[in-house]
Amino acid sequence: MRHERTGLSASDPALPAWQAFLVQFTRETDGGQGTFPGRVEHSSSGRRARFETPRERLALPRRLLEELGESTL
């Protein structure tokens, strides 16, 4: 039976591997200064994108999944 709001069934994985990401920060990352540059990589496709801010880092997984035509988070 599928959940009405999400469309997921009880047998769907809670943490699907096709939605896994690696987040890597650069040496320039300094939480005290509020700088967080790095990259996000989609583990199953290898697609990646760079970010400069925490907001960009949070938006990238959804954008990469949408570009791949995958379900969003």
Phi, psi and omega in degrees: 000133181270143177290132185302317185279317186265339183079006181268150174258167180297336181274350177291138182295141179291328180233078184295133182299328181287357175243023180271143182226151172254134175245126180235129179260149179276172177296336182283354179297129180215097181303326179295330179265353179078021178254129185223053181287150178174206179215157175242133179234130176283118191294327183275334181257338184081358178294141182216160179209148180268154177224158178241337185234159176302323180297316178297319180301319180288330183279335187298315180303315179299315181298315180296318178296319179297319178297328179275356181075022179268163174297143178276164182294000000 
